[in-house]
């Protein structure tokens, strides 16, 4: 009988933690899924660029540094001139960036 009560208590605790943590995890996943308008690689800050799926904070800073050193990008495809941005990365982020 004690074993059954212990198992019920453990099950209750596991279920409680699952119910408490699930919404937080779901919110974190939803935040990643938020679709933002296209980021402008010629005017947006590194913080804004880092919100684009496929661009991390380091890459965003490299984009801004390159832009500051060489002037505005004439085309999205010119991002491959930035260290760390391959043609594969460009294909991943292309739909979410602009040079307007």
Biopython code that builds the backbone (N, CA, C, O; Angstrom):
import numpy as np
from Bio.PDB.StructureBuilder import StructureBuilder

atoms = [
    (1, "UNK", "N", (0.815, -1.198, 0.000)),
    (1, "UNK", "CA", (0.000, 0.000, 0.000)),
    (1, "UNK", "C", (0.861, 1.265, 0.000)),
    (1, "UNK", "O", (0.555, 2.223, -0.710)),
    (2, "UNK", "N", (1.945, 1.271, 0.801)),
    (2, "UNK", "CA", (2.822, 2.433, 0.841)),
    (2, "UNK", "C", (3.457, 2.669, -0.525)),
    (2, "UNK", "O", (3.607, 3.809, -0.964)),
    (3, "UNK", "N", (3.823, 1.591, -1.182)),
    (3, "UNK", "CA", (4.436, 1.701, -2.503)),
    (3, "UNK", "C", (3.490, 2.379, -3.488)),
    (3, "UNK", "O", (3.903, 3.246, -4.258)),
    (4, "UNK", "N", (2.233, 1.983, -3.460)),
    (4, "UNK", "CA", (1.236, 2.563, -4.361)),
    (4, "UNK", "C", (1.072, 4.056, -4.064)),
    (4, "UNK", "O", (0.978, 4.863, -4.989)),
    (5, "UNK", "N", (1.037, 4.422, -2.798)),
    (5, "UNK", "CA", (0.901, 5.833, -2.437)),
    (5, "UNK", "C", (2.125, 6.635, -2.885)),
    (5, "UNK", "O", (1.993, 7.755, -3.380)),
    (6, "UNK", "N", (3.311, 6.058, -2.710)),
    (6, "UNK", "CA", (4.523, 6.734, -3.160)),
    (6, "UNK", "C", (4.507, 6.924, -4.668)),
    (6, "UNK", "O", (4.861, 7.995, -5.162)),
    (7, "UNK", "N", (4.105, 5.909, -5.394)),
    (7, "UNK", "CA", (4.051, 6.003, -6.861)),
    (7, "UNK", "C", (3.035, 7.048, -7.301)),
    (7, "UNK", "O", (3.267, 7.780, -8.263)),
    (8, "UNK", "N", (1.912, 7.117, -6.599)),
    (8, "UNK", "CA", (0.904, 8.119, -6.929)),
    (8, "UNK", "C", (1.453, 9.523, -6.666)),
    (8, "UNK", "O", (1.223, 10.443, -7.451)),
    (9, "UNK", "N", (2.173, 9.678, -5.564)),
    (9, "UNK", "CA", (2.749, 10.982, -5.236)),
    (9, "UNK", "C", (3.782, 11.388, -6.276)),
    (9, "UNK", "O", (3.802, 12.537, -6.715)),
    (10, "UNK", "N", (4.638, 10.457, -6.671)),
    (10, "UNK", "CA", (5.647, 10.748, -7.692)),
    (10, "UNK", "C", (4.974, 11.098, -9.012)),
    (10, "UNK", "O", (5.376, 12.049, -9.682)),
    (11, "UNK", "N", (3.962, 10.341, -9.385)),
    (11, "UNK", "CA", (3.233, 10.620, -10.629)),
    (11, "UNK", "C", (2.595, 11.999, -10.592)),
    (11, "UNK", "O", (2.611, 12.729, -11.583)),
    (12, "UNK", "N", (2.032, 12.348, -9.439)),
    (12, "UNK", "CA", (1.421, 13.664, -9.286)),
    (12, "UNK", "C", (2.457, 14.776, -9.451)),
    (12, "UNK", "O", (2.200, 15.777, -10.121)),
    (13, "UNK", "N", (3.632, 14.595, -8.834)),
    (13, "UNK", "CA", (4.690, 15.594, -8.942)),
    (13, "UNK", "C", (5.172, 15.743, -10.383)),
    (13, "UNK", "O", (5.353, 16.861, -10.866)),
    (14, "UNK", "N", (5.377, 14.638, -11.057)),
    (14, "UNK", "CA", (5.824, 14.684, -12.454)),
    (14, "UNK", "C", (4.785, 15.382, -13.309)),
    (14, "UNK", "O", (5.127, 16.228, -14.135)),
    (15, "UNK", "N", (3.525, 15.037, -13.119)),
    (15, "UNK", "CA", (2.449, 15.667, -13.883)),
    (15, "UNK", "C", (2.377, 17.162, -13.577)),
    (15, "UNK", "O", (2.171, 17.972, -14.481)),
    (16, "UNK", "N", (2.546, 17.528, -12.311)),
    (16, "UNK", "CA", (2.507, 18.948, -11.928)),
    (16, "UNK", "C", (3.625, 19.734, -12.602)),
    (16, "UNK", "O", (3.390, 20.816, -13.140)),
    (17, "UNK", "N", (4.845, 19.188, -12.572)),
    (17, "UNK", "CA", (5.971, 19.867, -13.219)),
    (17, "UNK", "C", (5.739, 19.990, -14.718)),
    (17, "UNK", "O", (6.051, 21.018, -15.319)),
    (18, "UNK", "N", (5.197, 18.950, -15.311)),
    (18, "UNK", "CA", (4.921, 18.978, -16.746)),
    (18, "UNK", "C", (3.926, 20.079, -17.076)),
    (18, "UNK", "O", (4.092, 20.808, -18.054)),
    (19, "UNK", "N", (2.901, 20.192, -16.262)),
    (19, "UNK", "CA", (1.888, 21.217, -16.517)),
    (19, "UNK", "C", (2.435, 22.614, -16.299)),
    (19, "UNK", "O", (2.036, 23.549, -16.992)),
    (20, "UNK", "N", (3.344, 22.770, -15.345)),
    (20, "UNK", "CA", (3.919, 24.082, -15.050)),
    (20, "UNK", "C", (4.921, 24.484, -16.125)),
    (20, "UNK", "O", (4.944, 25.641, -16.545)),
    (21, "UNK", "N", (5.743, 23.553, -16.571)),
    (21, "UNK", "CA", (6.813, 23.884, -17.509)),
    (21, "UNK", "C", (6.362, 23.900, -18.964)),
    (21, "UNK", "O", (6.977, 24.585, -19.782)),
    (22, "UNK", "N", (5.326, 23.183, -19.305)),
    (22, "UNK", "CA", (4.880, 23.120, -20.706)),
    (22, "UNK", "C", (4.534, 24.481, -21.294)),
    (22, "UNK", "O", (4.972, 24.777, -22.406)),
    (23, "UNK", "N", (3.767, 25.328, -20.599)),
    (23, "UNK", "CA", (3.459, 26.640, -21.190)),
    (23, "UNK", "C", (4.702, 27.482, -21.431)),
    (23, "UNK", "O", (4.785, 28.181, -22.441)),
    (24, "UNK", "N", (5.665, 27.430, -20.528)),
    (24, "UNK", "CA", (6.894, 28.212, -20.709)),
    (24, "UNK", "C", (7.650, 27.714, -21.929)),
    (24, "UNK", "O", (8.150, 28.518, -22.716)),
    (25, "UNK", "N", (7.739, 26.419, -22.096)),
    (25, "UNK", "CA", (8.425, 25.857, -23.255)),
    (25, "UNK", "C", (7.672, 26.214, -24.529)),
    (25, "UNK", "O", (8.287, 26.569, -25.535)),
    (26, "UNK", "N", (6.347, 26.123, -24.492)),
    (26, "UNK", "CA", (5.550, 26.446, -25.671)),
    (26, "UNK", "C", (5.741, 27.909, -26.057)),
    (26, "UNK", "O", (5.845, 28.225, -27.243)),
    (27, "UNK", "N", (5.789, 28.802, -25.073)),
    (27, "UNK", "CA", (5.989, 30.224, -25.365)),
    (27, "UNK", "C", (7.356, 30.459, -25.987)),
    (27, "UNK", "O", (7.484, 31.267, -26.907)),
    (28, "UNK", "N", (8.376, 29.766, -25.500)),
    (28, "UNK", "CA", (9.711, 29.917, -26.066)),
    (28, "UNK", "C", (9.726, 29.458, -27.513)),
    (28, "UNK", "O", (10.342, 30.100, -28.363)),
    (29, "UNK", "N", (9.061, 28.365, -27.795)),
    (29, "UNK", "CA", (9.011, 27.873, -29.173)),
    (29, "UNK", "C", (8.216, 28.827, -30.057)),
    (29, "UNK", "O", (8.607, 29.076, -31.198)),
    (30, "UNK", "N", (7.115, 29.359, -29.555)),
    (30, "UNK", "CA", (6.317, 30.296, -30.336)),
    (30, "UNK", "C", (7.116, 31.547, -30.644)),
    (30, "UNK", "O", (6.993, 32.100, -31.737)),
    (31, "UNK", "N", (7.929, 32.005, -29.710)),
    (31, "UNK", "CA", (8.733, 33.199, -29.925)),
    (31, "UNK", "C", (9.693, 32.989, -31.089)),
    (31, "UNK", "O", (9.952, 33.919, -31.853)),
    (32, "UNK", "N", (10.219, 31.785, -31.230)),
    (32, "UNK", "CA", (11.123, 31.500, -32.336)),
    (32, "UNK", "C", (10.379, 31.472, -33.661)),
    (32, "UNK", "O", (10.956, 31.737, -34.716)),
    (33, "UNK", "N", (9.093, 31.148, -33.597)),
    (33, "UNK", "CA", (8.298, 31.004, -34.804)),
    (33, "UNK", "C", (7.701, 32.318, -35.294)),
    (33, "UNK", "O", (7.141, 32.373, -36.389)),
    (34, "UNK", "N", (7.814, 33.370, -34.497)),
    (34, "UNK", "CA", (7.231, 34.648, -34.873)),
    (34, "UNK", "C", (7.825, 35.099, -36.205)),
    (34, "UNK", "O", (9.043, 35.154, -36.378)),
    (35, "UNK", "N", (6.950, 35.414, -37.118)),
    (35, "UNK", "CA", (7.402, 35.864, -38.426)),
    (35, "UNK", "C", (7.469, 37.383, -38.403)),
    (35, "UNK", "O", (6.459, 38.062, -38.218)),
    (36, "UNK", "N", (8.656, 37.894, -38.590)),
    (36, "UNK", "CA", (8.810, 39.342, -38.606)),
    (36, "UNK", "C", (8.847, 39.824, -40.053)),
    (36, "UNK", "O", (9.049, 39.037, -40.977)),
    (37, "UNK", "N", (8.652, 41.110, -40.232)),
    (37, "UNK", "CA", (8.800, 41.674, -41.560)),
    (37, "UNK", "C", (10.250, 41.523, -41.974)),
    (37, "UNK", "O", (11.121, 41.255, -41.146)),
    (38, "UNK", "N", (10.498, 41.696, -43.244)),
    (38, "UNK", "CA", (11.875, 41.567, -43.721)),
    (38, "UNK", "C", (12.791, 42.556, -43.017)),
    (38, "UNK", "O", (12.456, 43.730, -42.856)),
    (39, "UNK", "N", (13.944, 42.069, -42.603)),
    (39, "UNK", "CA", (14.950, 42.931, -41.986)),
    (39, "UNK", "C", (15.751, 43.604, -43.094)),
    (39, "UNK", "O", (16.106, 42.973, -44.090)),
    (40, "UNK", "N", (16.026, 44.864, -42.912)),
    (40, "UNK", "CA", (16.791, 45.610, -43.903)),
    (40, "UNK", "C", (18.268, 45.553, -43.512)),
    (40, "UNK", "O", (18.671, 46.120, -42.496)),
    (41, "UNK", "N", (19.059, 44.873, -44.315)),
    (41, "UNK", "CA", (20.481, 44.698, -43.990)),
    (41, "UNK", "C", (21.275, 45.997, -44.148)),
    (41, "UNK", "O", (22.432, 46.067, -43.732)),
    (42, "UNK", "N", (20.671, 47.017, -44.739)),
    (42, "UNK", "CA", (21.354, 48.305, -44.894)),
    (42, "UNK", "C", (21.043, 49.300, -43.775)),
    (42, "UNK", "O", (21.764, 50.283, -43.604)),
    (43, "UNK", "N", (19.979, 49.053, -43.017)),
    (43, "UNK", "CA", (19.599, 50.036, -42.008)),
    (43, "UNK", "C", (19.355, 49.458, -40.623)),
    (43, "UNK", "O", (19.469, 50.179, -39.632)),
    (44, "UNK", "N", (19.024, 48.186, -40.530)),
    (44, "UNK", "CA", (18.671, 47.605, -39.232)),
    (44, "UNK", "C", (19.896, 47.360, -38.361)),
    (44, "UNK", "O", (21.004, 47.142, -38.852)),
    (45, "UNK", "N", (19.663, 47.401, -37.062)),
    (45, "UNK", "CA", (20.738, 47.177, -36.088)),
    (45, "UNK", "C", (21.091, 45.690, -36.027)),
    (45, "UNK", "O", (20.365, 44.839, -36.542)),
    (46, "UNK", "N", (22.206, 45.408, -35.394)),
    (46, "UNK", "CA", (22.622, 44.015, -35.203)),
    (46, "UNK", "C", (21.571, 43.269, -34.377)),
    (46, "UNK", "O", (21.305, 42.093, -34.629)),
    (47, "UNK", "N", (20.983, 43.936, -33.409)),
    (47, "UNK", "CA", (19.970, 43.305, -32.572)),
    (47, "UNK", "C", (18.768, 42.875, -33.406)),
    (47, "UNK", "O", (18.229, 41.785, -33.211)),
    (48, "UNK", "N", (18.354, 43.722, -34.324)),
    (48, "UNK", "CA", (17.222, 43.397, -35.189)),
    (48, "UNK", "C", (17.597, 42.278, -36.162)),
    (48, "UNK", "O", (16.821, 41.345, -36.367)),
    (49, "UNK", "N", (18.768, 42.372, -36.750)),
    (49, "UNK", "CA", (19.199, 41.340, -37.694)),
    (49, "UNK", "C", (19.317, 39.974, -37.018)),
    (49, "UNK", "O", (19.066, 38.947, -37.647)),
    (50, "UNK", "N", (19.693, 39.960, -35.749)),
    (50, "UNK", "CA", (19.847, 38.699, -35.023)),
    (50, "UNK", "C", (18.512, 37.997, -34.781)),
    (50, "UNK", "O", (18.487, 36.826, -34.404)),
    (51, "UNK", "N", (17.414, 38.700, -34.995)),
    (51, "UNK", "CA", (16.087, 38.091, -34.837)),
    (51, "UNK", "C", (15.680, 37.293, -36.068)),
    (51, "UNK", "O", (14.712, 36.535, -36.024)),
    (52, "UNK", "N", (16.407, 37.458, -37.154)),
    (52, "UNK", "CA", (16.107, 36.727, -38.380)),
    (52, "UNK", "C", (16.559, 35.274, -38.208)),
    (52, "UNK", "O", (17.688, 35.014, -37.791)),
    (53, "UNK", "N", (15.685, 34.349, -38.527)),
    (53, "UNK", "CA", (16.025, 32.938, -38.453)),
    (53, "UNK", "C", (17.200, 32.653, -39.383)),
    (53, "UNK", "O", (17.117, 32.870, -40.592)),
    (54, "UNK", "N", (18.298, 32.162, -38.800)),
    (54, "UNK", "CA", (19.490, 31.873, -39.588)),
    (54, "UNK", "C", (20.621, 32.866, -39.371)),
    (54, "UNK", "O", (21.741, 32.648, -39.832)),
    (55, "UNK", "N", (20.326, 33.965, -38.664)),
    (55, "UNK", "CA", (21.363, 34.958, -38.340)),
    (55, "UNK", "C", (21.497, 35.021, -36.828)),
    (55, "UNK", "O", (20.557, 35.405, -36.132)),
    (56, "UNK", "N", (22.666, 34.645, -36.321)),
    (56, "UNK", "CA", (22.889, 34.754, -34.875)),
    (56, "UNK", "C", (23.489, 36.122, -34.561)),
    (56, "UNK", "O", (23.742, 36.918, -35.465)),
    (57, "UNK", "N", (23.713, 36.386, -33.287)),
    (57, "UNK", "CA", (24.202, 37.703, -32.853)),
    (57, "UNK", "C", (25.582, 38.026, -33.432)),
    (57, "UNK", "O", (25.853, 39.171, -33.796)),
    (58, "UNK", "N", (26.444, 37.025, -33.515)),
    (58, "UNK", "CA", (27.794, 37.244, -34.051)),
    (58, "UNK", "C", (27.725, 37.601, -35.532)),
    (58, "UNK", "O", (28.381, 38.541, -35.982)),
    (59, "UNK", "N", (26.938, 36.855, -36.277)),
    (59, "UNK", "CA", (26.798, 37.122, -37.717)),
    (59, "UNK", "C", (26.155, 38.483, -37.951)),
    (59, "UNK", "O", (26.554, 39.213, -38.859)),
    (60, "UNK", "N", (25.175, 38.823, -37.147)),
    (60, "UNK", "CA", (24.512, 40.123, -37.282)),
    (60, "UNK", "C", (25.519, 41.255, -37.091)),
    (60, "UNK", "O", (25.498, 42.241, -37.829)),
    (61, "UNK", "N", (26.398, 41.113, -36.101)),
    (61, "UNK", "CA", (27.430, 42.129, -35.872)),
    (61, "UNK", "C", (28.388, 42.194, -37.054)),
    (61, "UNK", "O", (28.810, 43.281, -37.449)),
    (62, "UNK", "N", (28.737, 41.037, -37.624)),
    (62, "UNK", "CA", (29.620, 41.022, -38.802)),
    (62, "UNK", "C", (28.974, 41.732, -39.986)),
    (62, "UNK", "O", (29.650, 42.427, -40.743)),
    (63, "UNK", "N", (27.668, 41.556, -40.142)),
    (63, "UNK", "CA", (26.944, 42.234, -41.228)),
    (63, "UNK", "C", (27.021, 43.748, -41.041)),
    (63, "UNK", "O", (27.331, 44.482, -41.980)),
    (64, "UNK", "N", (26.740, 44.202, -39.835)),
    (64, "UNK", "CA", (26.769, 45.642, -39.554)),
    (64, "UNK", "C", (28.187, 46.193, -39.709)),
    (64, "UNK", "O", (28.376, 47.275, -40.264)),
    (65, "UNK", "N", (29.176, 45.456, -39.223)),
    (65, "UNK", "CA", (30.572, 45.892, -39.360)),
    (65, "UNK", "C", (30.973, 45.996, -40.833)),
    (65, "UNK", "O", (31.629, 46.955, -41.240)),
    (66, "UNK", "N", (30.573, 45.006, -41.620)),
    (66, "UNK", "CA", (30.887, 45.027, -43.055)),
    (66, "UNK", "C", (30.207, 46.227, -43.721)),
    (66, "UNK", "O", (30.817, 46.934, -44.523)),
    (67, "UNK", "N", (28.947, 46.443, -43.377)),
    (67, "UNK", "CA", (28.180, 47.568, -43.945)),
    (67, "UNK", "C", (28.834, 48.894, -43.586)),
    (67, "UNK", "O", (28.929, 49.788, -44.428)),
    (68, "UNK", "N", (29.284, 49.027, -42.351)),
    (68, "UNK", "CA", (29.930, 50.271, -41.916)),
    (68, "UNK", "C", (31.265, 50.492, -42.634)),
    (68, "UNK", "O", (31.638, 51.629, -42.920)),
    (69, "UNK", "N", (31.976, 49.407, -42.922)),
    (69, "UNK", "CA", (33.283, 49.523, -43.575)),
    (69, "UNK", "C", (33.179, 49.694, -45.087)),
    (69, "UNK", "O", (34.024, 50.358, -45.688)),
    (70, "UNK", "N", (32.164, 49.109, -45.709)),
    (70, "UNK", "CA", (32.087, 49.081, -47.181)),
    (70, "UNK", "C", (30.885, 49.796, -47.774)),
    (70, "UNK", "O", (30.749, 49.863, -48.995)),
    (71, "UNK", "N", (30.017, 50.327, -46.937)),
    (71, "UNK", "CA", (28.825, 51.000, -47.438)),
    (71, "UNK", "C", (27.664, 50.034, -47.586)),
    (71, "UNK", "O", (27.794, 48.843, -47.306)),
    (72, "UNK", "N", (26.530, 50.556, -48.026)),
    (72, "UNK", "CA", (25.330, 49.720, -48.109)),
    (72, "UNK", "C", (25.467, 48.587, -49.127)),
    (72, "UNK", "O", (26.201, 48.686, -50.110)),
    (73, "UNK", "N", (24.743, 47.526, -48.854)),
    (73, "UNK", "CA", (24.699, 46.393, -49.780)),
    (73, "UNK", "C", (23.829, 46.775, -50.975)),
    (73, "UNK", "O", (22.753, 47.349, -50.804)),
    (74, "UNK", "N", (24.290, 46.460, -52.171)),
    (74, "UNK", "CA", (23.503, 46.763, -53.369)),
    (74, "UNK", "C", (22.454, 45.691, -53.633)),
    (74, "UNK", "O", (21.418, 45.964, -54.240)),
    (75, "UNK", "N", (22.724, 44.476, -53.176)),
    (75, "UNK", "CA", (21.794, 43.356, -53.369)),
    (75, "UNK", "C", (21.946, 42.400, -52.197)),
    (75, "UNK", "O", (23.005, 42.326, -51.573)),
    (76, "UNK", "N", (20.892, 41.680, -51.908)),
    (76, "UNK", "CA", (20.912, 40.697, -50.827)),
    (76, "UNK", "C", (22.043, 39.694, -51.048)),
    (76, "UNK", "O", (22.693, 39.265, -50.094)),
    (77, "UNK", "N", (22.274, 39.327, -52.291)),
    (77, "UNK", "CA", (23.304, 38.337, -52.632)),
    (77, "UNK", "C", (24.710, 38.772, -52.205)),
    (77, "UNK", "O", (25.590, 37.927, -52.040)),
    (78, "UNK", "N", (24.930, 40.071, -52.025)),
    (78, "UNK", "CA", (26.242, 40.565, -51.596)),
    (78, "UNK", "C", (26.583, 40.178, -50.163)),
    (78, "UNK", "O", (27.715, 40.374, -49.721)),
    (79, "UNK", "N", (25.619, 39.635, -49.438)),
    (79, "UNK", "CA", (25.896, 39.184, -48.072)),
    (79, "UNK", "C", (26.947, 38.085, -48.032)),
    (79, "UNK", "O", (27.597, 37.891, -47.005)),
    (80, "UNK", "N", (27.121, 37.372, -49.122)),
    (80, "UNK", "CA", (28.138, 36.310, -49.135)),
    (80, "UNK", "C", (29.550, 36.883, -49.021)),
    (80, "UNK", "O", (30.504, 36.134, -48.811)),
    (81, "UNK", "N", (29.693, 38.202, -49.158)),
    (81, "UNK", "CA", (30.990, 38.844, -48.962)),
    (81, "UNK", "C", (31.335, 38.955, -47.479)),
    (81, "UNK", "O", (32.490, 39.178, -47.117)),
    (82, "UNK", "N", (30.330, 38.798, -46.629)),
    (82, "UNK", "CA", (30.532, 38.865, -45.182)),
    (82, "UNK", "C", (31.054, 37.516, -44.704)),
    (82, "UNK", "O", (30.500, 36.469, -45.038)),
    (83, "UNK", "N", (32.119, 37.555, -43.927)),
    (83, "UNK", "CA", (32.717, 36.337, -43.399)),
    (83, "UNK", "C", (31.659, 35.524, -42.646)),
    (83, "UNK", "O", (30.946, 36.056, -41.796)),
    (84, "UNK", "N", (31.569, 34.257, -42.961)),
    (84, "UNK", "CA", (30.634, 33.370, -42.266)),
    (84, "UNK", "C", (29.297, 33.203, -42.947)),
    (84, "UNK", "O", (28.491, 32.378, -42.518)),
    (85, "UNK", "N", (29.034, 33.964, -43.999)),
    (85, "UNK", "CA", (27.768, 33.804, -44.706)),
    (85, "UNK", "C", (28.033, 33.104, -46.031)),
    (85, "UNK", "O", (28.561, 33.688, -46.978)),
    (86, "UNK", "N", (27.652, 31.844, -46.064)),
    (86, "UNK", "CA", (27.831, 31.032, -47.266)),
    (86, "UNK", "C", (26.601, 31.181, -48.159)),
    (86, "UNK", "O", (25.608, 31.793, -47.766)),
    (87, "UNK", "N", (26.678, 30.626, -49.340)),
    (87, "UNK", "CA", (25.514, 30.663, -50.238)),
    (87, "UNK", "C", (24.358, 29.866, -49.640)),
    (87, "UNK", "O", (23.193, 30.185, -49.880)),
    (88, "UNK", "N", (24.678, 28.823, -48.857)),
    (88, "UNK", "CA", (23.626, 28.040, -48.200)),
    (88, "UNK", "C", (22.922, 28.877, -47.137)),
    (88, "UNK", "O", (21.696, 28.851, -47.026)),
    (89, "UNK", "N", (23.706, 29.620, -46.357)),
    (89, "UNK", "CA", (23.126, 30.500, -45.345)),
    (89, "UNK", "C", (22.266, 31.563, -46.016)),
    (89, "UNK", "O", (21.171, 31.873, -45.548)),
    (90, "UNK", "N", (22.763, 32.112, -47.102)),
    (90, "UNK", "CA", (22.014, 33.130, -47.831)),
    (90, "UNK", "C", (20.659, 32.592, -48.267)),
    (90, "UNK", "O", (19.648, 33.286, -48.154)),
    (91, "UNK", "N", (20.631, 31.364, -48.764)),
    (91, "UNK", "CA", (19.362, 30.771, -49.196)),
    (91, "UNK", "C", (18.392, 30.642, -48.027)),
    (91, "UNK", "O", (17.183, 30.797, -48.199)),
    (92, "UNK", "N", (18.922, 30.359, -46.837)),
    (92, "UNK", "CA", (18.085, 30.215, -45.644)),
    (92, "UNK", "C", (17.465, 31.541, -45.227)),
    (92, "UNK", "O", (16.303, 31.583, -44.825)),
    (93, "UNK", "N", (18.226, 32.615, -45.318)),
    (93, "UNK", "CA", (17.767, 33.914, -44.795)),
    (93, "UNK", "C", (17.192, 34.843, -45.852)),
    (93, "UNK", "O", (16.564, 35.848, -45.519)),
    (94, "UNK", "N", (17.396, 34.524, -47.098)),
    (94, "UNK", "CA", (17.055, 35.411, -48.217)),
    (94, "UNK", "C", (15.615, 35.945, -48.176)),
    (94, "UNK", "O", (15.385, 37.120, -48.462)),
    (95, "UNK", "N", (14.665, 35.106, -47.829)),
    (95, "UNK", "CA", (13.267, 35.523, -47.823)),
    (95, "UNK", "C", (12.957, 36.506, -46.690)),
    (95, "UNK", "O", (11.933, 37.189, -46.721)),
    (96, "UNK", "N", (13.839, 36.576, -45.698)),
    (96, "UNK", "CA", (13.574, 37.401, -44.526)),
    (96, "UNK", "C", (14.398, 38.693, -44.486)),
    (96, "UNK", "O", (14.361, 39.415, -43.490)),
    (97, "UNK", "N", (15.129, 38.985, -45.545)),
    (97, "UNK", "CA", (15.957, 40.190, -45.566)),
    (97, "UNK", "C", (15.728, 40.981, -46.844)),
    (97, "UNK", "O", (15.256, 40.453, -47.851)),
    (98, "UNK", "N", (16.073, 42.256, -46.776)),
    (98, "UNK", "CA", (15.929, 43.139, -47.932)),
    (98, "UNK", "C", (17.030, 44.183, -47.900)),
    (98, "UNK", "O", (17.704, 44.345, -46.883)),
    (99, "UNK", "N", (17.220, 44.906, -49.026)),
    (99, "UNK", "CA", (18.176, 46.012, -49.095)),
    (99, "UNK", "C", (17.463, 47.319, -49.380)),
    (99, "UNK", "O", (18.127, 48.324, -49.631)),
    (100, "UNK", "N", (16.153, 47.349, -49.352)),
    (100, "UNK", "CA", (15.365, 48.551, -49.677)),
    (100, "UNK", "C", (15.826, 49.754, -48.903)),
    (100, "UNK", "O", (15.269, 50.841, -49.060)),
]
sb = StructureBuilder()
sb.init_structure("model")
sb.init_model(0)
sb.init_chain("A")
sb.init_seg("    ")
for serial, (resi, resn, name, xyz) in enumerate(atoms, 1):
    if name == "N":
        sb.init_residue(resn, " ", resi, " ")
    sb.init_atom(name, np.array(xyz, "f"), 0.0, 1.0, " ", f" {name:<3s}", serial, name[0])
structure = sb.get_structure()
